[in-house]
């Protein structure tokens, strides 16, 4: 069996919408006809093209946004502390290129990089919050009605109550200190090799973190 010239049409559906493309295949200059084998190869090629369109038109910057919850590192390589490009302020809205369980690939100014998923709130074009990874598990839990209940649910009774009373101690993670003392007035950073030190400045006190762990604090002089 042979085939003459033909139109091949495909429809693809993605997060960006619905698209249709068509390709016209004609015989060669000698009016050569297509065999079944050649037609199958053409069909497979068109399927691969349609799959590529689906992938490239999926999670694009104009359809997903992320807002940082606190000061967030922008990595060149996911989770590699030595690849930090810059630090992003809290409440910064970013265009999202890729969504993964642990990391989001975002655009920040003229830079592209990765931020931790847990550090941001992901939204679609309609402003609806999208749950990813651990955020999805937390979302199904009953929402706390006040700060104390929220902290107890998050950290457990003893630790939650201590943070509620604005206490801090060595070994705390930076998000725990943020929950205890709130947003600092200023954040100073020093990068030494793979080690990142942060100094958070408050009105009357400062705290110092080594790789997100609290190691020192004291009064501002």
C-alpha positions in Angstrom: 0.0 0.0 0.0 1.3 3.5 -0.9 0.2 7.1 0.1 0.1 10.3 -1.9 0.6 13.8 -0.5 -1.2 14.3 2.8 -2.1 16.8 5.6 -1.2 15.7 9.1 -2.8 17.7 11.9 -2.3 17.5 15.7 -3.8 19.1 18.7 -1.9 19.7 21.9 -3.2 20.8 25.3 -1.1 22.4 28.0 -1.2 24.8 31.0 -0.8 27.6 28.4 -3.9 26.6 26.4 -4.8 24.5 23.4 -3.0 24.5 20.1 -3.3 22.9 16.7 -0.7 22.6 14.0 -0.7 21.0 10.6 2.0 19.8 8.2 1.6 19.1 4.5 3.7 16.3 3.1 4.0 16.2 -0.7 5.7 13.6 -3.0 9.2 14.3 -4.4 10.0 15.8 -7.7 9.6 12.4 -9.4 6.1 12.0 -8.0 7.6 9.5 -5.5 4.9 7.9 -3.3 5.2 7.2 0.4 5.4 3.6 1.7 3.7 2.5 4.9 7.2 2.5 6.7 7.8 6.1 5.6 4.4 7.2 6.7 4.9 5.7 10.2 8.2 7.5 10.5 6.5 10.8 9.6 3.8 10.1 12.2 6.3 9.3 14.9 8.1 12.6 14.2 5.0 14.6 14.4 4.1 12.9 17.8 7.5 13.9 19.1 7.0 17.5 17.9 3.7 17.7 19.7 5.2 16.3 22.9 7.9 19.0 22.7 5.3 21.7 22.4 3.5 20.4 25.5 6.7 20.5 27.5 7.8 23.9 26.4 4.4 25.5 26.8 3.7 24.1 30.3 5.0 25.9 33.4 5.9 29.3 31.9 6.6 32.5 33.8 3.4 34.2 32.8 1.2 31.5 34.4 2.8 30.9 37.8 4.1 33.3 40.4 5.9 32.8 43.7 6.0 35.2 46.6 8.9 34.8 49.1 7.9 34.3 52.7 11.2 35.5 54.2 14.7 36.4 53.0 15.5 33.6 50.4 18.7 32.4 48.7 18.7 32.3 44.9 20.9 29.3 43.9 22.6 28.7 40.6 22.5 25.0 41.4 19.7 23.6 43.5 20.7 23.5 47.2 24.4 24.1 46.5 25.4 26.7 49.1 28.5 27.8 47.1 26.3 28.6 44.1 24.3 31.4 45.8 23.7 34.1 43.2 22.0 36.6 45.6 19.5 37.0 48.3 15.8 37.9 47.7 13.9 40.0 50.1 10.7 38.8 51.8 7.4 39.5 50.0 9.1 39.6 46.6 7.0 38.3 43.7 8.8 36.2 41.1 8.1 34.6 37.8 8.3 30.8 37.9 9.8 28.8 35.2 9.9 25.3 36.7 8.0 23.7 39.7 9.5 20.8 41.6 8.7 19.4 45.0 11.7 20.9 46.7 12.7 23.8 44.5 11.3 26.4 42.1 13.2 27.8 39.2 12.5 31.5 39.0 13.4 34.8 37.3 14.8 37.5 39.6 15.8 40.7 37.8 18.2 39.6 35.1 19.0 36.3 36.8 17.6 32.8 36.7 18.0 30.4 39.6 16.5 28.1 42.1 14.8 28.9 45.4 13.5 26.4 48.0 9.8 25.6 47.6 9.2 26.0 51.3 10.4 29.5 51.2 7.7 30.8 48.8 4.0 30.8 48.2 3.1 29.6 44.7 0.1 31.0 42.9 -1.6 30.6 39.5 -2.8 33.4 37.2 -6.0 33.8 39.2 -4.1 34.3 42.5 -5.1 30.8 43.8 -2.5 29.3 46.1 -1.0 26.1 44.8 0.3 23.5 47.2 3.6 21.7 46.5 5.4 18.9 48.5 5.3 19.4 52.2 3.1 22.5 51.8 0.4 20.2 50.4 0.6 18.0 53.5 0.4 20.9 55.8 -2.5 22.4 54.0 -4.8 19.5 54.8 -4.3 20.0 58.5 -6.7 22.2 60.4 -5.7 25.9 60.2 -4.6 27.4 63.5 -6.8 30.2 64.9 -4.0 32.2 66.6 -0.2 32.6 66.7 0.3 30.4 69.8 -1.7 27.5 68.3 0.1 27.9 65.0 3.5 27.7 66.7 2.5 24.7 68.8 1.2 22.9 65.8 4.4 23.7 63.9 7.0 23.0 66.5 5.4 21.0 69.2 4.1 22.1 72.7 7.4 22.9 74.4 9.3 24.5 71.5 6.1 26.3 70.2 5.4 27.9 73.6 9.0 29.0 73.9 9.0 30.7 70.5 5.6 32.2 71.3 7.3 33.8 74.3 9.9 35.3 71.9 12.8 33.1 73.3 15.8 32.1 71.2 18.7 29.6 71.8 21.7 28.3 70.1 21.0 25.7 67.4 17.7 27.3 66.3 17.1 27.4 62.5 16.6 30.9 61.0 12.9 30.3 60.3 12.4 29.5 64.0 14.1 32.8 65.0 11.9 34.6 62.4 8.8 33.1 64.0 10.1 34.2 67.5 11.5 37.7 66.8 9.9 38.6 63.5 11.4 40.2 60.4 14.8 41.9 61.0 15.4 45.5 60.1 18.5 44.5 58.1 20.4 41.4 57.0 24.1 41.4 56.5 25.8 38.4 54.8 29.3 37.1 54.6 30.2 34.1 52.3 33.4 32.2 53.1 33.8 29.3 50.7 30.7 27.1 51.1 29.9 28.7 54.5 27.3 31.5 54.6 27.1 33.7 57.7 24.1 36.0 58.2 23.7 38.8 60.8 20.1 39.9 61.4 19.8 43.3 62.9 16.8 44.2 65.1 16.1 47.5 66.9 18.0 46.6 70.0 19.6 43.2 69.3 21.4 41.2 66.6 21.6 37.4 65.8 24.2 35.5 63.8 23.6 32.4 61.8 26.1 30.0 60.3 24.4 28.1 57.4 21.0 29.0 58.8 21.8 27.8 62.4 21.8 30.4 65.2 25.3 30.6 66.8 25.3 34.0 68.6 23.2 37.0 69.6 23.6 40.2 71.6 22.7 43.8 72.0 23.2 46.3 69.2 25.8 48.9 70.2 
